[in-house]
Amino acid sequence: MPDDDLRAVAVRLPQAPGVYLFKDSSGSVLYVGKAKKLRSRVASYFNRGPRDPRALLLAARTASIETVLTASESEAFLLENSLIKRFAPRYNINLKDGKSYPVIRLTAEEFPRVYRTRTIVFDGSEYFGPFAKANQIDVYLDLIDRLFPLRKRGEVFKRRPAPCLNHYINRCAAPCIGAIGAERYAERVQAVRKLVSGRTGDLSRDLTRQMRRAADEQRFERAAAIRDQLQAIRDVTEQQHVAGVDADDRDYVGHVAGDDWHRFLVLQFRGGNLVGRERFHVLDPGRSGAEAARSRFLLGYYGGRAAALAGLSIYTRAVEEPAALAAALGKLLPADSLRRQAAPRLRVPKRGRHAQILRLAESNARQDAERANPGIDSERGVEELRRELRLPLAPQRIEGFDISHLGGRDTVASLVVFDAGRPVKGEYRHFRIRSLGGRVDDFEAMREVVARRYARVLNDRRPRPDLVLVDGGAGQVSAAKGILDGLGLTDLPLAGLAKRNEEIYLPGRSAPVVLPEGSAALRLMQAVRDESHRFATSYHKLLRTKRVARSVLEEVAGIGPVRSRRLLQRFASVAGVARATPQEIGRCAGVSSETAATLLAHLERRRSRAPAGAG
């Protein structure tokens, strides 16, 4: 539709809050926007004065306009967010990471249960989080099972003639048989509530009073049990704690922007503790301004996190229409939630500790963007590398290696591939080092992995890299060079990047090359080195965890290597096995119910002896 016709449509719109949808000739939604005054906002896209590229492009492709009136500007915010999720318009910001995050649910029942979930149901249940990493939830759930076990069985509570197996291994309070009264159970629920909400100071004070009372009454076993509970809570608090500013719930939203993308990083503090961080890469083909991008991100991000909004302080840079955004976020709080508290607060810190933490979030977001998009400076970085290292060709394809081990055990190596400055994750490879026999020898490990990789390259006629980069100094470079020469690859460029001073070691040169800090060439090499280190370390940690987990399971008669592997494949971890039922274990491992019960009891004994948070 010509601009004049669309302008005529716009001037007939009311000066009222609402949402507008631009559609193309096929009826597909191109763009969804919200406005305090629909007529003025929509007409601005089609006026005859100067227009930004986004307005020009939308005007050229728009065939029709649809509007929806709302009662207020904050309602327009919410409706816009809902329509963007529904239609995913091409010219709106596209939030790629739409996953829900895990929280702990404390159910609203006569005898509440506690467990992990990603689904929020507004039935009066309480939710605690967020936890960006699921293993943080495991630490808390394991601690609850040990210190304050609640009931486990059944969606609906009912009296039973006999308890479940969980009660016999001290993992269920068994109110179903009257093993615990309602008043004592409520005290246990309150302790769980304080633990998972980060109010461990209140919980510790309560337990300390109980411990002293038990000691005064000469119930020394009870006092000793409470003492152990206090120590376990301190251990978990120390593990999860990162020095914060206040003991309230806060999020810091770091933001960096490119031409048509935004990178957000959210640091999540709960009860003064840093409990997690989440990263998002946001596509923005319409090239919104920074303030508009932040507003839309915040509404989209918290739109699926209503459980975390009550009483939350959100620290960010300036946003578009802050009053309307704050009101829209407040309306996300469910009216029927029993956890309804103060509405969330938007903060824009200028100085002080909150501003420092926000700058830290922005710095992390910037580093994430550089790692995820090394191609931003790829052309300059590749050309600088060619010049600084005196290479025959610009190193478009770089293959990086790193070695990881712990005291010589489970020594592994990693290979990562970068092409034109970008990681090619489909070509990453792991290697288990076979030649050391438990010895610690990084040089020999490097010889083995380089030999295996490039013998395969020669035999299968695979593409050769323009540069081989090893993590280390002169010793690692010399080890790799000896293998390459032995394979006849004498002309394959090789370098090592040492972590200590970020020096570059080259074969045949006695002095290392030192590049200026922040140069595109050095940043590209660091990206390759850091990625190879991350990939090696993650694989080594996986192998170590599996080895330890298998040995724990195989301590039980009837559980051998084959059955332990089956159990870990089915339940993912020892903690997962411990949460399974005897029937599930029996079916998976092919063992009797007695062996399954023995295994569960064994795992419970190990967990009760281990310090809080142990693997």
N, C-alpha and C positions, 0 to 999 in steps of 0.2 A: 504494500500500500504506500503511495507517495507520502512524503513528509507532511504536505498540506492537509491531507485527509486525516493522518494520525494526529496532527496538531488540533484539528477540529474535534476529534474525539476527546483529546485531553482537556480542552477548555470547557467541555460539558461536564467534566467530573466535579464532584463536590470538594470543597475545601475541608475535608474531614480525614481522620486517620484511617489507614487501611493498607491493603497489600495489592500490588499490581503484577500481572503476568504478561510478558511479551511473548507472542507466539509467532512461528513462521507460517508459511503458506499451507503446510501440511497439518497444522494444528499442534505441533510439538512445542513445548515450553522452552524458550531460549533463555529467559531470565526471570527471576522472581525478586521483587524489591518491596520494601516497606516505606511508608511515608507518614509524616505528621499531617501534611496537607497534600492529598492525592493530586489535585489539579496542578499545583505549582510543581510538584516533583516530576510528574509524568511529562508535563509540557516542556520541562527543561531539556529533555532528550531531543526535542524536535524544534527548538527555537532556531532563529536564523543567525544568532551570534556564534562566537567561537565555541566549539564543543571538543571534549577530549576524545581520543581514539575509540574508547569503549562506547561512548554515546553515538558516535558516527557509525560504528559497526552494527550496533544494535538497531539503530534507525534504518539502516540499509536492509537488514534482514527481517525486520518485524512486519508482519502482515496484519496482525490484530492485537488488541489489548483487552485484557480481562481484569476486572478489579473486584476486591472483596472489602467491604466496609467493616471496621472494627469499632468497639466502644472506646478504645484508648490506644495510645501509641505503644504501650507495653504489650497489649494484646496483639498489635500488629507485629511486634518482634516475634512473639511466640508462633503466630500463624505463618510468618515468613519462614521461620526455621522448619516448621512442619512441612510446608510445601516444597522447600528445597530438598528435604530428605525424600519426599514422595516422588518428585519429578527428576531430580538430579540434573538441573538445567546446565547446558554447556557453558554458559557465561557466568555462572555463580561459582563461588569458592567451593571446591570439592574436598571435603575432609576424608582422606583415604583411610585413616585408621578408625573404623567405626565399631571396633569390638567393645563389648561390655567388659567390665573389670571385676575381679572376684572380691566379694565381701564376706564377712561373717554374719550369719543370720541367727538371732535369738528369737525363737518363735513366741507368739502371743497365745499361750495355752495354759491350762491349769498347772501342768508340770512342763515348763518350756524345754525345748531341745536347742542345741547349738551345732551349727555345721556351716560348711562353705557353700556359696551359691553365686551365680552370676545373674540370677533373675530376681527382680525386686517386685514383691507383692504387697500392696498396701492393705494389709489385714490387721494392722496393729503390731506386727513384728518389728523388732529393732535390728538395724543394720549397722555394721561397723567396718570402716575402711576409709579410703581405698587402700588396697595392697597391690602395687604394680607387679609384684612378683608373688606367685602362688606359694612359694616355700615360706614366705613370711607368715602366711596363714597357718601353714603346717606347724610352725614353731608354737603359735598360740594354741592351736587345737590340741597339740600333743601335751602342752602344759596344763590345759583345762582337764584333759583326760586323767592326768596324773594327780592334780591338786584338787579339782572341784568337779568330778565327773557327774554329768547329768544323765537323764534317761536316753536310751538309744533307739528302742524298738517301736515301730508303729507310727503312722501318721496321726492316728487318733489314739489318745490315751485310754486304756481300759485295764481293769483289774485282771490279773492272771494267777493261775495256781502255782506257777513256778517261774523263776527268773531265767533270763537268757544267759548265754555263756559269758557275755561281757561283764555281768555282775560278778561272776566267779573270778575273773582276772582283774577286778577293781576298775573297770572302765564304765560301769553303769551304776547309778544310784538306786535303781530298782524300786521306785515308788509304786510300781504295779503290784508288788506283793506286800507293800507296807514297810519296806526296809528303811524308809526315811519318811518323816512326817512333813506336812506342807510347810510348816514354819522353818524347819531346818533347810528344806529344799529351797525356799525363798532366799534364805541367807546365802546359800551356795550360788544361786542365780545372780544375786547382787554382787558377789565377788567376781563372777565371770564378767558381768557388765563393766565393773571397774577395770578389770584387767585388759579387756579388748578395746576399751575406749581410751586407754593410755593413762587412766587415773590410778597409776600404780602406787603413788604416794598415799592416797586415801586407803587403798587396799592394804598396804604395808602397815599403816598405823592401826587399822582394824585388827590385823593379825597379831601385831605386837601386843595389843591389849589382851587379846585372847590367850596368847602365850603366857603372859605374866599372870593372868587369872588362873590358868591351868597349873602353873608352877606354885602359886600361893595355895591352891587346893591340893597340892602334892600329886597331881596327875601328870607325872613326869614324862610318860610315853606320849601323851597328847601334846605336851609342851615341846618335846623334841620333834614331833611330826610337824607342828606349826613352824618351828625354827627352820626345818628343811624347806617348807613351802616358801618362807621369806627369802631364803638363799636362792631358790630356783627363780623367783620373781626378779630378784636383783640381777641374776645372770642374764635373763632374757632382756631386761631393760637396758643393761649395758651393751648387749649385742645390737639392739635396735636403735640405740640412741645416737644421734648426731646433734651436737650442741645447737640449740635453737635460741630464739629471742624470748618468746613468751610460751606459756603453757596452753595456749588456745589452739584452735584448728585454723590452719592457714595454707593457702596455695600461692605460689609465686609463678607467674606465667611469663617465661622468657620468649622473645619473638625476634626473628631476623627475617628479612624479606629479599627475594630476588626479583627478576623481571616479571615472572608470571607464577611465582610460587612463594610460599611462606613456610618457615620452620618454627614450630612451637615446642617448648619443653616446659613441663609443669612439675615443679618441686612440691611435694605434698608433705606438710607437717601436721601431725596429730598429737595433741597433748605435749607439744614442745619437741617431739621426736620426728626426724625425717623418716617417713615410712615408705617412700617410694618416689619414682619419677616416671613420667610418661612422655613419649616423643611423638610428634605428628608432623608429617609432610603434607602440606595443603596446596592443592593446585588452584590457581586463580587466573584463568584465561581472560577474564574481564579486567584484570589488573586494578583491583580495588585499592584504595588508599590504605595506609597502615592502620589508621584508627578504625575504619570500616572492617578491615580484615580481623582485627582483634575482637571487635564486637561480635561478629558472626561466629568466630571461633569459640568465644566464651559461651555463647548461647547454644551452639551445637555440642560443645564438650559437656557442659553441665546439664543439657537436656536429657541425657541418659544417666545422670548421676544424682538424681534428686535426693537419694539417701545421704549424700555427702554434703548437701548444701546448707542444712540447718546450722546457723551460728557460724558459718564459714567466713573468714576474711580472705578476699582475693586481691593480691597485689599484682598490678600490671601497669603498663604505660597508658597514656591517654587513649580513650575509646570514643567511638562515635556515639553521640546522644547518651551520655552516661546515666542520666536519671531514668530514661525509658528502659535502658538495659537492666539497671538495678531492679526496677519494678517488675520487669519480665522474669528475671531470675527468682525474685521473691514469689511469683505466682507458680513457679515450678514446684514449690513445697506443697505436698498433698494436704488438703484441708482435713482429711480424716486420719492423718498419721498421728499416732500417739507421741511421736518424737518431735512434733512441731515446736520449733524454738524460734529464736530471733531470725529474721530474714538475712540472707548473705549480704556482706558489705564489700563494695568495690573500693579499693585503695590505690592511689597513685603516689607512691613515696618519692620525695625529692631528695632526702638526705637521711642519714642515720643507718641503723642496722638493717631495717627492712629494705632500704634502697640498695645496700650492699648485697643482700641475698638475691634481690631481683637482678642485679648486675651479674651475679654468679649464674643464675638461670639463663640469662641472655648469652653469657660466655659459653655455656654448655650447648645451647642451641646453635651458636655460631660454629662451634667445633663439629657438632653433628652434621651441619649443613656442608662443611668442608669435607668431612669424611664421606658423606653420602653422595656428594657431587664434586669429586675431585676434578672432574672435567671442566669446572668453572675456570681454572687456570691451566688446563691440560696442555694447550698448545704452547703457551709460554714455558711451562714446566718441562715439557718434553724437549723443547729447543734449547733451554738452558742446560739441561742434563747433557745433551749432545756436545754443547760447547765446553762446559766445565769439566766433563770427564774425557773429553777428546775422543768421542766415539765416532765410528765411521758413518753411522746412520742415527737419525733421531729415534730414541727407544720407544716406539709405539707399544710394543708388547714387552712387558716386564714380568718375570717370574720370581717370586720371593719365597725364601725358605726360613724356617725357624725350628729350633729344637726345644722340647719341654720334657722335664722329668722331675722327680722328687727323690733325691738321694739315690739316683740310679734306677729307681723302680718305674716301670711303665714308661720307658723312654719312647717318645713319639716325635714325629716331625710333621710339618705342614708345608703345603705348597699353595700359594695364592697367585692368581693371574690378573694383571691389569692390562687393559687394551685402550689406548688413547686416553689414559689417565683415569679410566673407570674400572672398577672391579668386575670381573667376569666370574660370578660365583659358581656357575655351572661347571667350571674347569678346576675348581679347588680340589685338592686331594689331601688325605691323611695317610701317614705311614707309621706302622709299628716297627721300631728298630729291632732287628734280630741278632746283630753281631756282637753285642756288648756283654751278654750274660750277667747282667746286674752291675757291671762296672760303670763308673761315671767318666765318660769320655765324649765331650761335645764334638771334638774334632772328628773322631771316628764315626760318630752318628751322622755328622754332616757328609762325610765321605760316602757312607752307605746310601743316604737319601738322594744325593746328587747322582751317584752311580745308577741307582734304580730308575730315577726319572729319565736321565738322558740316554741310557741304554734303550729304554722303551721308545723314546723319541726317535732314535736312529732306526731301531728295528721296525717300527710302525710307520716310519716316514711322516712323523707329525711335524707341525710348524715349529721352528726354533724361535726362541725369544730374541729380542734385540738387546736385552740386558738381563743378567741373572743377579739378583740381589740377595745376599745372605745377612742374617741378623748376627752381627758380631764384628770383630776387628781382624787384625792381620792373621791370626791363627785360623779362623774360620775360612777366610779368603784363600789362604794357602792350601787348606785341606780340599776345598772345592776345586781349586785350580789344578791340583795334581790329578784328580779324577777326570776333569774335562780334557786335560792334555792326553791322558791315557786312552780316552775314547776317540781321540783325533779331533776334538772340538777346540783346537788351540786358538781359533779366532773368535770364539764366543765371548762377548764382553761380560765382565764379572766385576762386582763391587760388594763391599761390606759396609754396613752402617752401624757404628757402635753407639750404644745408648748414652754412655757417660757424658761425652762432650759433643755428640752428634757429628762425629768425624767420619769421613768416607775413606775407606781403605781400598786401594787398587793393586792388582798384581804387578810386581816389578817396580813399585814406587815405595821408597822408604818412608816418606813423610805423607801423612794423610791430607786429604783435601778438606778444607773447611769452607763451607758456603755461608753466606750471610744469613742470619736468623730471619725467618719469614720469607725467604726467597721461594719462588714458585718451584724451582728444582728440588730444594730441600723438603718442601712440604709434600711434594709428590713421593719422594723416597720415604719420608716418614709415614705417609699413608700406607704404602706397601708394607713397610716394616711392621707397623702397628697392627695391620690386618693379619699378617702372617703370625704374629705373636698371639693375637686373640684367638685365631683359629687353632693353633697348636695347644694353647692352654685349655681351651674348652674341651678338646678331644682328650687331653690327658686327664682332666677332671672327671670326664665321663667314664673313662676306663678305671680310674682309681675308685670311683664310687661303685661301679659294678663289681669290682674285685672284692671290696670290703663287704658289699651287700651279699654276694654269694657266700663268702666265708661265714657271715652271721647266720644265714639260713642253714648252711651245711653243718652247723654245730648240733643240729637235731638229728637223732637216729631216724633213718628212713628218707631223709632229704639229701640227695647227692647232687653232683654237678648238673645233670640233665634236669632234674626237678627244680632246682634253684633257678636255672635259666628260664624255665617255663613260668615260674611264679613272677620273676622280675619282668618278663615280657608282658605278662597279663596285668600286673598291678603297678608297674613302673618303678617302684621303690620298696624298701623295707617298710617304710611307714604305710605305704599302700597295702602291703600284705597284712600288716598289723590291723588295719581297719576292715579287712575282709571277714566274711563269716566262715565258720568251719566247712560249711557245705561248698562255698565257692572255692576254697583252697583244695578240698578233696577232689572236686571235679577237675580243677586245673592241673594239679600235680599227680592225680591218680593215686591218692593215699587214703587211708582210713580216716574216719572222723576222730578217732583217738589220736592219731599222729597229727592231724590238723589242730586239735585242741592243745596238744603238747607244744606245737610250734608257736601258737598264739601266746601261751603261757610263758614260753621261753623269751619271746620278743618283749612281753610286758616286764619280765624280770630285768632284762637288759636295759629297758628304757627307765625303769625306776631307779637303777643304779647309776645311769649316765647323768652328767650335768645337763641342765636345761639347754635346749637348742642343739645338742649334739646330734650328729647325723645318724 
